[in-house]
Amino acid sequence: GGEPITIEEGMEGVNIITSEELSNHKTKESCWVVVHGKVYDVTEYLPDHPGERSAPLLFRHAGGDATDDFEGMFHSKRARGILEDMYIGELEGAQRSNSFLDPVSAKYSPGSISRPSTGMFMKKTPVLSKIIPKEFALKKIIRVNHNTKVFRFMVPNKRKLGLPVASTIMIHLKKGDEKITRQYTPIADKKGYFDLLIKEYNTGNMSEFIHTLSENDTILVTGPILGPTYRFGISRHIGMIAAGTGITPMIQVLSEVRRVKGDHTKITILYANRSERDILMKRRLDRWCEESSGDWKIHYLLSQPEDELYPMQGRINANFFNYSIFAEEQTPDHMMICGTDGFVDTAKQILMESFEIPENKITVYW
């Protein structure tokens, strides 16, 4: 028993999901449900849900609360474990009991529940905390080019970080008496690991530190740090403008569009770098564009190309925007920008002054 308390009062470092955001995910392309105040993304599980009537029953609660039907079906521990893997956050204002009972890992009827050995929320503790740094070990290093690598860190128990699209994490470093923090946008958040794409800067304490890591070395992480996210259906045509490692939030958005069945959002990318060898994730980006059946296009802008005849060379200006982002018959109805402060300011100014894009149609990632 005990007085119910809200999720916000009882747990820190939780991804809080509003009822409005929940209600946006009620299609077979993006299906979220609530069980005992916890939000689960069951999209990928819909085709595999057992039973002739069960999948439609599950989908009936898309964007809403499925607790009663879930418990009425007397799901097994295995089924509850499957649900656990799809956990993405807590519903804002939801209530939970402050007793030891963990409704997701036990039977719904109080008389049939046995006490978990490690207390309540045994399975539901978020992987990340916004307050307390968590430790993650380096599993693999993948060289991308001459100064950039992908660092793959292990997540215990084959869990995901559970990051909303285009959100970031904070890495903490103590160097003598100095505490250094730096935000990074993972380019992958998979079961058992997450990937960081990090360029080494001679003047960057954090990037230098990470590039000295060896396998099994650890980092301290807090998060997630929530920023503007992508939702299915917000745009018919997105224009993306990125420089260098500013491509990382764009990769998250692109991955989400690819993941959601039925999302045919048109995307045009202008990606700026110094030279050909500085372009990050080029093979992946080119492949994704090729696989999009013409819905996605990418243009590479180089400030110091090795080929003197390279057509798009220089720094961003309205002419390059005309040649790439706005060359399509259907111009973008939403823009996304990420890069250095100066790059972002320039790109935003061009969009607003030369193309009359309203500020509320421009999303800036940092």
C-alpha positions as CSV (number, residue, x, y, z in Angstrom):
1,G,0.0,0.0,0.0
2,G,1.0,3.6,0.6
3,E,0.2,7.0,-0.8
4,P,0.7,7.2,-4.6
5,I,3.3,9.6,-5.7
6,T,3.9,11.0,-9.2
7,I,6.8,9.8,-11.4
8,E,8.3,13.3,-11.3
9,E,8.4,13.2,-7.5
10,G,9.7,9.7,-7.2
11,M,12.4,9.3,-9.8
12,E,15.2,11.5,-11.2
13,G,16.9,11.2,-14.5
14,V,13.8,9.8,-16.2
15,N,12.6,10.5,-19.7
16,I,9.2,12.2,-19.1
17,I,6.7,11.8,-21.9
18,T,3.7,14.1,-22.1
19,S,0.2,12.9,-22.9
20,E,0.3,15.1,-26.0
21,E,3.5,13.5,-27.2
22,L,2.1,10.0,-26.4
23,S,-1.1,10.7,-28.5
24,N,1.1,11.5,-31.6
25,H,2.2,7.8,-31.7
26,K,-1.0,5.8,-32.5
27,T,-0.2,4.5,-35.9
28,K,1.2,1.1,-37.0
29,E,4.3,3.1,-38.1
30,S,4.8,4.5,-34.6
31,C,2.9,2.8,-31.8
32,W,3.4,3.7,-28.2
33,V,1.4,2.4,-25.2
34,V,1.3,3.0,-21.5
35,V,1.3,0.2,-18.9
36,H,1.3,1.2,-15.2
37,G,2.4,4.7,-16.1
38,K,5.4,3.6,-18.2
39,V,5.6,4.2,-21.9
40,Y,6.7,1.5,-24.3
41,D,7.4,1.8,-28.1
42,V,5.8,-1.5,-29.4
43,T,6.0,-0.6,-33.1
44,E,8.5,-3.3,-34.1
45,Y,6.7,-5.9,-32.0
46,L,3.2,-5.5,-33.6
47,P,3.9,-8.0,-36.5
48,D,5.3,-10.5,-34.0
49,H,2.6,-10.3,-31.4
50,P,1.2,-13.8,-30.8
51,G,-2.5,-14.6,-31.0
52,E,-5.1,-13.9,-33.7
53,R,-6.8,-11.2,-31.8
54,S,-3.9,-9.9,-29.6
55,A,-2.1,-7.6,-32.1
56,P,-5.3,-5.7,-33.0
57,L,-6.1,-5.5,-29.2
58,L,-2.7,-4.1,-28.6
59,F,-3.0,-1.6,-31.4
60,R,-6.4,-0.5,-30.1
61,H,-4.5,1.2,-27.2
62,A,-2.0,2.9,-29.4
63,G,-1.2,6.4,-28.0
64,G,-3.1,5.5,-24.8
65,D,-3.2,3.3,-21.7
66,A,-3.1,-0.5,-22.2
67,T,-2.7,-1.5,-18.5
68,D,-6.1,-3.2,-18.0
69,D,-6.0,-5.3,-21.1
70,F,-2.3,-6.2,-20.6
71,E,-2.9,-7.5,-17.1
72,G,-6.2,-9.1,-18.1
73,M,-4.3,-11.3,-20.5
74,F,-2.2,-12.7,-17.5
75,H,1.1,-12.2,-19.4
76,S,4.1,-14.5,-18.5
77,K,7.4,-13.3,-17.1
78,R,8.9,-13.7,-20.6
79,A,6.2,-11.5,-22.1
80,R,6.9,-8.9,-19.4
81,G,10.6,-9.1,-20.2
82,I,9.8,-8.5,-23.9
83,L,7.8,-5.4,-22.8
84,E,10.8,-4.2,-20.7
85,D,13.0,-4.1,-23.8
86,M,10.6,-1.6,-25.4
87,Y,10.6,0.8,-22.4
88,I,11.2,4.5,-23.4
89,G,10.1,6.6,-20.5
90,E,7.5,7.6,-18.0
91,L,4.1,9.3,-18.6
92,E,4.0,12.8,-17.1
93,G,1.8,12.9,-14.1
94,A,1.4,9.1,-13.8
95,Q,1.1,7.6,-10.4
96,R,2.9,4.7,-8.8
97,S,2.7,3.1,-5.4
98,N,5.5,3.7,-3.0
99,S,5.3,0.1,-1.8
100,F,7.8,-2.7,-2.9
101,L,5.5,-3.9,-5.7
102,D,6.8,-3.7,-9.2
103,P,3.7,-4.2,-11.4
104,V,5.5,-4.9,-14.6
105,S,7.6,-7.7,-13.2
106,A,4.8,-9.3,-11.2
107,K,1.2,-10.3,-11.5
108,Y,-1.5,-7.6,-11.4
109,S,-3.4,-9.0,-8.5
110,P,-1.8,-7.9,-5.2
111,G,-2.5,-11.4,-3.7
112,S,-0.3,-13.1,-6.3
113,I,2.8,-10.8,-6.1
114,S,6.0,-12.0,-4.5
115,R,8.5,-9.5,-3.2
116,P,11.4,-8.8,-5.6
117,S,14.7,-9.3,-4.0
118,T,16.2,-6.0,-5.0
119,G,13.1,-3.8,-4.3
120,M,10.8,-1.9,-6.5
121,F,11.8,-0.7,-10.0
122,M,14.3,-3.6,-10.1
123,K,13.9,-3.7,-13.9
124,K,12.7,-0.1,-14.5
125,T,15.7,1.9,-13.3
126,P,16.6,4.2,-16.2
127,V,20.0,3.4,-17.8
128,L,21.0,7.1,-17.6
129,S,20.6,9.7,-14.8
130,K,20.6,13.4,-15.4
131,I,22.2,13.8,-11.9
132,I,24.5,10.9,-11.2
133,P,27.1,10.0,-13.8
134,K,27.0,6.4,-14.9
135,E,30.0,4.4,-16.1
136,F,30.3,2.8,-19.5
137,A,33.1,0.7,-20.9
138,L,34.6,1.1,-24.4
139,K,33.9,-2.0,-26.5
140,K,35.2,-1.1,-29.9
141,I,37.0,1.7,-31.9
142,I,36.2,2.2,-35.6
143,R,38.3,4.6,-37.6
144,V,36.3,6.8,-39.9
145,N,39.0,9.1,-41.3
146,H,42.3,10.7,-40.5
147,N,41.0,12.5,-37.3
148,T,37.6,11.0,-36.5
149,K,36.6,7.7,-35.0
150,V,33.4,5.9,-33.8
151,F,33.6,4.9,-30.2
152,R,31.3,2.0,-29.2
153,F,30.4,1.8,-25.5
154,M,28.7,-1.2,-23.9
155,V,25.3,-0.9,-22.1
156,P,24.8,-3.5,-19.4
157,N,22.2,-6.3,-19.8
158,K,21.7,-5.6,-23.5
159,R,19.7,-2.5,-22.8
160,K,19.4,0.7,-24.8
161,L,20.1,4.2,-23.5
162,G,16.6,4.9,-24.6
163,L,17.3,8.3,-26.0
164,P,14.6,10.4,-27.8
165,V,15.6,11.2,-31.3
166,A,18.4,13.8,-31.6
167,S,18.9,14.1,-27.9
168,T,22.4,14.3,-26.4
169,I,24.4,12.8,-23.5
170,M,27.0,14.6,-21.3
171,I,30.4,13.1,-20.8
172,H,32.3,14.1,-17.6
173,L,36.1,14.4,-17.2
174,K,38.2,15.4,-14.3
175,K,41.6,16.8,-15.2
176,G,43.5,17.8,-12.1
177,D,41.2,20.2,-10.2
178,E,39.3,21.0,-13.4
179,K,36.0,19.4,-14.3
180,I,35.3,19.2,-18.0
181,T,32.0,18.3,-19.6
182,R,31.0,18.0,-23.2
183,Q,27.7,17.1,-25.0
184,Y,27.6,14.5,-27.7
185,T,24.9,13.1,-29.9
186,P,25.1,9.3,-30.3
187,I,24.7,8.2,-33.9
188,A,23.4,4.8,-32.7
189,D,21.5,3.6,-29.6
190,K,21.1,-0.1,-29.9
191,K,20.5,-3.0,-27.6
192,G,23.8,-3.5,-25.6
193,Y,25.7,-0.5,-27.0
194,F,25.8,3.1,-28.2
195,D,28.1,4.8,-30.7
196,L,29.7,8.2,-30.5
197,L,31.3,9.8,-33.6
198,I,34.1,12.0,-32.3
199,K,36.6,14.2,-34.1
200,E,39.9,14.9,-32.4
201,Y,40.8,18.6,-31.9
202,N,44.2,19.7,-30.8
203,T,42.6,22.2,-28.5
204,G,39.8,20.0,-27.3
205,N,40.4,18.5,-23.9
206,M,37.5,16.1,-24.1
207,S,38.1,14.9,-27.6
208,E,41.8,14.4,-26.9
209,F,40.9,12.4,-23.8
210,I,38.4,10.1,-25.6
211,H,40.9,9.5,-28.5
212,T,43.4,8.2,-25.9
213,L,41.0,5.5,-24.7
214,S,41.6,1.8,-25.2
215,E,39.1,-1.0,-25.1
216,N,37.6,-1.6,-21.7
217,D,38.5,1.9,-20.5
218,T,35.4,3.7,-19.1
219,I,33.7,7.1,-19.4
220,L,31.2,8.8,-17.1
221,V,27.9,9.9,-18.6
222,T,24.7,11.7,-17.6
223,G,21.6,12.4,-19.6
224,P,19.6,12.5,-21.7
225,I,19.7,16.2,-22.5
226,L,16.5,16.8,-24.4
227,G,16.3,19.1,-27.4
228,P,14.2,19.5,-30.4
229,T,13.1,16.0,-31.6
230,Y,11.7,14.5,-34.8
231,R,8.2,13.1,-35.0
232,F,6.7,11.2,-37.9
233,G,4.6,13.6,-40.0
234,I,6.0,16.9,-38.9
235,S,7.1,17.7,-42.4
236,R,6.7,16.7,-46.0
237,H,10.2,17.9,-47.0
238,I,13.1,18.5,-44.6
239,G,16.1,20.5,-45.5
240,M,19.2,19.6,-43.5
241,I,22.3,21.9,-43.3
242,A,25.3,20.5,-41.4
243,A,29.0,21.0,-41.0
244,G,31.6,18.5,-39.8
245,T,30.4,16.5,-36.7
246,G,27.1,18.5,-36.9
247,I,26.0,15.6,-39.1
248,T,25.4,13.5,-35.9
249,P,21.9,14.7,-35.0
250,M,20.9,14.5,-38.6
251,I,22.0,10.8,-38.6
252,Q,19.7,10.2,-35.7
253,V,16.8,11.8,-37.6
254,L,17.6,10.0,-40.8
255,S,17.8,6.7,-38.8
256,E,14.3,7.4,-37.3
257,V,12.8,8.1,-40.7
258,R,14.2,4.9,-42.0
259,R,13.0,2.9,-39.0
260,V,9.3,4.1,-39.2
261,K,7.4,2.1,-41.8
262,G,5.4,4.4,-44.0
263,D,7.5,7.5,-43.3
264,H,8.3,8.8,-46.8
265,T,9.5,12.3,-45.8
266,K,11.5,13.9,-48.5
267,I,15.0,15.0,-47.3
268,T,17.6,17.2,-48.9
269,I,21.0,17.6,-47.2
270,L,23.7,20.2,-47.6
271,Y,26.8,18.9,-45.8
272,A,29.8,21.2,-45.5
273,N,33.4,20.1,-44.8
274,R,36.9,21.3,-45.5
275,S,37.9,18.6,-48.0
276,E,36.9,15.2,-49.4
277,R,38.7,13.3,-46.7
278,D,36.9,15.3,-43.9
279,I,33.5,14.1,-45.0
280,L,32.1,11.9,-42.2
281,M,30.0,8.8,-42.7
282,K,29.9,9.4,-46.5
283,R,29.4,5.8,-47.5
284,R,26.4,5.4,-45.1
285,L,24.8,8.7,-46.2
286,D,25.3,7.9,-49.9
287,R,23.8,4.4,-49.4
288,W,20.8,5.7,-47.5
289,C,20.1,8.2,-50.3
290,E,20.4,5.5,-52.9
291,E,18.0,3.3,-50.9
292,S,15.4,6.1,-50.6
293,S,14.0,5.7,-54.1
294,G,14.8,9.3,-54.9
295,D,13.2,10.8,-51.7
296,W,16.6,11.8,-50.3
297,K,19.4,13.8,-51.9
298,I,22.8,14.9,-50.5
299,H,25.1,17.7,-51.7
300,Y,28.6,18.1,-50.4
301,L,30.1,21.6,-50.0
302,L,33.9,21.8,-49.6
303,S,35.8,24.9,-48.6
304,Q,39.2,23.4,-49.6
305,P,38.6,20.6,-52.1
306,E,41.5,18.6,-53.5
307,D,39.9,18.9,-57.0
308,E,40.1,22.4,-58.2
309,L,37.2,21.9,-60.5
310,Y,34.9,20.6,-57.7
311,P,31.5,22.4,-58.4
312,M,30.5,23.3,-54.9
313,Q,33.5,24.9,-53.2
314,G,33.6,27.7,-50.8
315,R,31.6,28.6,-47.7
316,I,27.8,28.5,-47.3
317,N,25.9,31.3,-49.0
318,A,22.5,31.8,-50.7
319,N,23.8,30.6,-54.1
320,F,24.8,27.2,-52.7
321,F,21.4,26.9,-50.9
322,N,19.7,27.6,-54.3
323,Y,21.8,25.0,-56.0
324,S,21.1,22.3,-53.4
325,I,18.4,22.6,-50.7
326,F,16.1,24.8,-52.8
327,A,16.8,23.3,-56.2
328,E,13.9,20.8,-55.7
329,E,10.5,21.4,-57.2
330,Q,9.0,20.9,-53.7
331,T,11.0,23.2,-51.4
332,P,11.5,22.2,-47.8
333,D,8.8,23.2,-45.2
334,H,11.1,22.6,-42.3
335,M,14.9,23.2,-41.9
336,M,17.4,21.6,-39.5
337,I,20.9,23.1,-38.8
338,C,23.9,21.8,-36.8
339,G,27.5,23.0,-36.8
340,T,29.8,25.6,-35.1
341,D,28.1,28.7,-33.7
342,G,29.3,30.8,-36.6
343,F,28.1,28.2,-39.1
344,V,24.6,28.0,-37.5
345,D,24.3,31.8,-37.3
346,T,25.2,32.3,-40.9
347,A,22.9,29.5,-42.2
348,K,20.0,30.7,-40.1
349,Q,20.5,34.3,-41.3
350,I,20.5,33.2,-45.0
351,L,17.4,31.1,-44.6
352,M,15.4,33.9,-42.9
353,E,16.6,36.8,-45.0
354,S,17.2,35.3,-48.5
355,F,14.5,32.6,-48.4
356,E,12.0,34.0,-45.9
357,I,11.9,30.9,-43.8
358,P,10.1,31.7,-40.5
359,E,12.2,31.0,-37.4
360,N,9.6,28.5,-36.1
361,K,10.4,26.4,-39.1
362,I,14.1,26.2,-38.3
363,T,15.4,23.6,-35.8
364,V,18.9,24.2,-34.5
365,Y,20.9,21.3,-32.9
366,W,24.0,21.9,-30.8
